[in-house]
Each structure stands twice: as structure tokens, then as C-alpha cells.
């Protein structure tokens, strides 16, 4: 797979980055674009006036200049457009005086709308600036909730895509995390009951519990038990505050050393992953019995257990949420995940290299299948087995696109 080395970007100091985050500026027309459309509209109005022989009446169309500037320009640009429109109206009336009352009304209305346009521009820019600050804060929170991908550990390269359904694509009910621990690489993917901001509290509880317990609990079942406790405690607080209790379907994977070629998986009511090998078609991972979702362990007697699964070198484990497997087309048919996955990783498939491209290829494919509507949050993770030699090459600073979080594609905007 060929990679093109991107042009280096200028580095920002921490102080510069902080100032940009604290004082975001809304988009506005450049000075050249502003001058171009002001002069263009002015010439158009006066040209039509000359052809129609009615300069005084058509000059009132200049009143649209301040209105347009207020909607897309800065306050100074709006002030300039307002002054320009008022001056144009006054000059036209002076050159071609008609009925004094009509001329006076034209000038008064032009001046009135010019003043209103300036106030409108101030209000719009203040509102847009506040929205940008809120989005900047939300983006920082999202980075702390869900770490950016790809993530490179000593055993696997984790890549994927995440697309919430609601709240302007900042938060959702799907969660994931990766931890490189003394007990191996541990990966979590889950789906919180509910969508949008109402599910963020449970997401915080599960992710916080995972990040702390993944480095403390020597067994995978002990880690899942800590996650269960986190959800139960959150639901207890939710009851006192009048919020609904929620459960979380989750899949927790612990990657064994490379020479074993296995992994341990605890399934808490989540969807069964797929294993993609370079030399054979994808197949579902056989996990045995499925446990109950996190938060519901008290309802059953059986304890959750870890299943050992095959995870050999040069293979990829695909984890996903129901936003992928339960997507529907316009006729109500479910997305044929197994069939489409086999086509994407085949010799003529779009995902010629399992991993980063596979997740994005699935995302694009399900988008086309369910167009124009996305019915649920979507999270797709790929766990690509790497050898110690591969890890050393990927972490080498002399290799383009490498590093602790190498990216094969530019981040989604």
C-alpha cells in the first residue's frame, strides 16, 4: 500500500493553541470577496437603472447590500456596505430628483435598514462566537471521552471510525477504549442504552472504570466486574436524581502474547465480532454463551466468563455496534454485514489492506446502503495483530506517517 507523505504543517505553541481554543472566530468573507460582490451588485443595479431609465426607483435595490453583508460578513464590512448603499441612494436622488416624498422615503428606509443590518451583524457574530466556544469545549470533552484513533500498542494496531447520530455528531451512545497494560492490550467497545447527550453520563462511568481497572485487574473477568460496578453505581445516582437507569452492551478483549495466537473475550450482550485473515474469508468469532449487559448482572445467577478465541498473527478482529449491523435501507432490509464484509476484504474488494481502510470502507458502504438516513450511532474498530518487528518499524520516527498514533487518512472534518 503506497503512502504519500503529507506536507508538514506549521506547529503551534501551546499558548497559541489555547488562544485559538478560547477565542474562536466565526467565518467571514475575505476583503477581496466582499469588495467583489459589493461592486458587482452596485454595477448590476445601476446598469439595470440605466437600461430601464428609472434610476431613482431601482437604486432602492442597494438596500440588499447591508442585508447580505450582515448575514455573511463582519461588522466592519456591514458598516461599509451600509454606508455605500446610503451614499449610492443619496447620489442617485441628487442626480435624478423626483417627488420629494418618494425620495425622502427611499433615503430614510435605506438608512434605517442599514442601521438594522449593522446591529444584526453584531448579534450574528456574537451568537456564532458563542456557538464556536461551545463546540470547542464539546470537542475537547469528546477527546477525553473517546481517544482519537489509530492507537498503536505493543501487540495490536487499533483503528476505526466513530459517528454519533445526534448532537451535531459530537457525542453518542457508542463507546470504545484501548489500554496497553502489563496484562496485555485490552480493548473495550460498547453501546449505551439510549442516544445523544442523555447517554454521556453512563459512557463516562464505563470508560472511567475501564481506564482505571484495566491496569489493576489481572483477569479479564475482574475487569468486567469493575465495569459492572461502575454502571450499578451510576444507576444508583441516576435514581436519586430522577434520571432513567441504563444498561450497556459491551465486548471486552484482552490480546494474548503473539506466540500464543489467541485472545480472551468477555461478551456482555454485545454483537459477535469477525476475524479477518489475509489468506481466508472473514468468519465470526465463536464466543460461546453471551453474558448479560453491564448493569444487569444482579438479574441472573450465572457469572460472566472469558472465552479463548483464535487471534493469529497477520489477522484482524472487527468489532462494531448495531449502528452497522442493524442499518436498514429504504425498504426496511438490514445491512448484510457478513456478505458485504466478505466482498470488501476479497481480492477485488475496496479494503485491500484490513485495518484502517476496512473500517472506512464499511462506513462508506453502510452509508450508501442506508442513504439518506443514518438510523443509529456507528462505531467500528479493527484490531490488527502486529509482530514486535512491525511495531518497531511503525514506531520509528524515520518512517512517514508513523508514531504513537499514525494516520493513513486525514481526520474527518
C-alpha positions, 0 to 999 in steps of 0.5 A: 500500500503506497503512502504519500507523505503529507506536507508538514504543517506549521506547529503551534505553541501551546499558548497559541493553541489555547488562544485559538481554543478560547477565542474562536472566530466565526467565518467571514468573507475575505476583503477581496470577496466582499469588495467583489460582490459589493461592486458587482451588485452596485454595477448590476443595479445601476446598469439595470437603472440605466437600461430601464431609465428609472434610476431613482426607483431601482437604486432602492435595490442597494438596500440588499447590500447591508442585508447580505453583508450582515448575514455573511460578513463582519461588522466592519464590512456591514458598516461599509456596505451600509454606508455605500448603499446610503451614499449610492441612494443619496447620489442617485436622488441628487442626480435624478430628483423626483417627488420629494416624498418618494425620495425622502422615503427611499433615503430614510428606509435605506438608512434605517435598514442599514442601521438594522443590518449593522446591529444584526451583524453584531448579534450574528457574530456574537451568537456564532462566537458563542456557538464556536466556544461551545463546540470547542469545549464539546470537542475537547470533552469528546477527546477525553471521552473517546481517544482519537484513533489509530492507537498503536500498542505493543501487540495490536494496531487499533483503528476505526471510525466513530459517528454519533447520530445526534448532537451535531455528531459530537457525542453518542451512545457508542463507546470504545477504549484501548489500554496497553497494560502489563496484562496485555492490550485490552480493548473495550467497545460498547453501546449505551442504552439510549442516544445523544447527550442523555447517554454521556453520563453512563459512557463516562462511568464505563470508560472511567472504570475501564481506564482505571481497572484495566491496569489493576485487574489481572483477569479479564473477568475482574475487569468486567466486574469493575465495569459492572460496578461502575454502571450499578453505581451510576444507576444508583445516582441516576435514581436519586436524581430522577434520571432513567437507569441504563444498561450497556452492551459491551465486548471486552478483549484482552490480546494474548502474547503473539506466540500464543495466537489467541485472545480472551473475550468477555461478551456482555450482550454485545454483537459477535465480532469477525476475524479477518485473515489475509489468506481466508474469508472473514468468519465470526468469532465463536464466543460461546454463551453471551453474558448479560449487559453491564448493569444487569448482572444482579438479574441472573445467577450465572457469572460472566466468563472469558472465552479463548478465541483464535487471534493469529498473527497477520489477522484482524478482529472487527468489532462494531455496534448495531449502528452497522449491523442493524442499518436498514435501507429504504425498504426496511432490509438490514445491512448484510454485514457478513456478505458485504464484509466478505466482498470488501476484504476479497481480492477485488474488494475496496479494503485491500489492506484490513485495518484502517481502510476496512473500517472506512470502507464499511462506513462508506458502504453502510452509508450508501446502503442506508442513504439518506438516513443514518438510523443509529450511532456507528462505531467500528474498530479493527484490531490488527495483530502486529509482530514486535518487528512491525511495531518497531518499524511503525514506531520509528520516527524515520518512517512517514506517517508513523508514531504513537498514533499514525494516520493513513487518512486525514481526520474527518472534518 
